[in-house]
Amino acid sequence: MNYLYHIVPSNMKGNYLMPLNELKKVYPKIYKEEVKKYERRKHLLKERIKPFNCLWNDVLFLVSVSPKKLKKALKEAGKKEFTKTKWFKINPKQLEKVKTIIYLSKAILYLYKSNKISEKNDLKQFRKFDPRKLNQYNYIPKETKKYYKEEIENGRKPLLFSFIPHILYKGNINVKKIKMVKW
């Protein structure tokens, strides 16, 4: 079975993973810490997820690529030091299909020379979610590996999920009984 993964927030409270906009209402202090991830790409917080007719920060972002694969790709790109990171290992059958969609993040175009990210969010970039077909999204694209290498060689911290298909979930996920893994 293929699983979905989400990094366990270091400041996690409660038993639910929740989108940023929900977090802002429930735990405003934690929201202020978590939203810092978007410093280099604040424009995404205003981006709409068209199939759900909601904002980027109204959904949870998951991947079907295992943390071990991600770590291996980063090592191959030249990353030498890693902080201990915990990940939720989520059974995709736990998610409501109508609240879940695949986002082919090849739509995220990394503009190497300007070091900016441009988002092309059109309906062609989304696929229906089918847990039985997750294995087709369980890979690290060559663009990601190239991006990792370039960022590391230039002394920058790469965005971990660039070009990797995302599984978007419009809702909260109860993580009380979910297994955690480390990388």
N, C-alpha and C positions, 0 to 999 in steps of 0.2 A: 504494500500500500504506500502511496505517496502521501506525505504530510505537508502541512503548511507551517511556515515559521515566521515568528515575530520576535524581535529582540525584547527581552524583559527590561522594562524601564528601571533604571537604578533607584528611582524615587517612587516606585509603584506603591499605591495605596488601594486597599479594597481587593475585591475578587473579580473585577472586570477590566478588560482592555477596552478603552473607549477612544473614539475619534477626538481630535484636538478641540473642536468646538464644544463637544460634550464635556471634555476635561476642563475647559475654561469655566463652565458653569459650576461643576462639582468640586474641583480642586484648583482654584485660580493660581495658587502659588506654584503648583506642579506644572500647570500650563505654561507659565512664564519660562520655566526651565526647558520644557519640551519644545516649545516653539523656536528656541534658539537654533535648532537643527536646520531651520529655514533661513538663516542669516544670509547665505549666498544666493538664495532663490525665493525671496519674499513674494515675488509675483505669483508663485504657485498657490499661496493662501487665498488668492482671488479667482483662481482657475475653477471652472465648472466641470463637473463630471457629467457629461451630457446624458448618458443613459439613465442616471439616477436623478438628474435635474437638481444637483446639490453641489456644494463647494468641495474642493480638494480636501479640506480639513473636516469634512463631515463623514469621511470614510476611514476605515483602518486599512493599512497596506500590509499585505502578507506576500511571501514568496514561497515557491515550491522547491527552491534550490536549498539543499541542506547547508547548514553553517560550515560543516567540514569542507564541502566543495568550495565555498566562498573563501575560507581561510587558505586552502591550497592554492587557489588562483591568485590571491594576494601575495603569498610567499613566492610563487613563480614570477610575479611582477616585481619582486625585490623588497617587499615589506619584511622587516626583520623582527620587530617587536609587536606583541599583541597584548591587549588588556584582556583579562578574563571576562568573557561575555556569556551571559545566559540567554537562552532562547526558549520561547514556548514552542512546543511541538504539537500542533493542532490537527486533530482528525478533521479532514474536510467535510465529512458527513455531519459534523456538528453545526455547520453553517446552513442557514436558510438559503436555498438556491435563488429565490427571488431578490435577495439582498446581496448577492454575490455576482461579480463579473470579473472577467480577465481583461487586463489592460496591457496591451503590447507596448511596452515602454520604448520600443524602437522609435516611437514618436518623439522621444526626448532626444533632441539633436544637440549634441555637445559641440559647441563651437570652439575648437581648440585654440585658435589664435587670440580670441577675445576673452577666453575663460568665462564665458557666460552660458547659461542654459536657455534654450528656446523651446517652448512647449507647443506642439501641434496636437491639440486635443480634438480629433474629429471622430465620428462614429465608426470609421473604418478601423480604428485602433482597439476596438472592444470586441470581445467574444463572449458568448454565453458560457456560464460556468457549468462544468460537468466534472464531478470528482473522479470519475472513471478515466478521464482524459488528462489528468494533471501531469502524467509523465512527459507529455510533449512540451511542458513548460519548465521542466526540471533540468535546465542547462544554463551554462554561463556563455553568452555570446562572445564571439571573437572581438566585437567592438568593446565589450566590457573589459576584456583582458588587455586590449590595447590602451584603453583609457586608464586602467589601474597602473600599468607600466609608466605611462606618460606622467601621471600625477605624482607617483612615487619618485620617479627620476627628477622631477622638478620640485621636490620637497613639500608637496601638498598632500593633504589627506583626501583620498578619493571618496566620492559618494558611493557607498557600498552597493547600491542596487541599480546603478545606471545601466540602461539598455536591457535589464533583466525583466521578463514579464512579471507583472504585479497581479495579485489577486486582491480585488477591492471588496471590502465588506461594509455595507451601510448599516451599522449597528454596533452594539457592544458584544464582547465575547466573554463569557464566564470562564475564568481560568483556574478556578478553585481546584479542580481535579485534573488539570492538564499537566502532563509531564514536561519537565524542563531538560534541556541538553546544554552542554557547554562546547565552546570551541577551543 
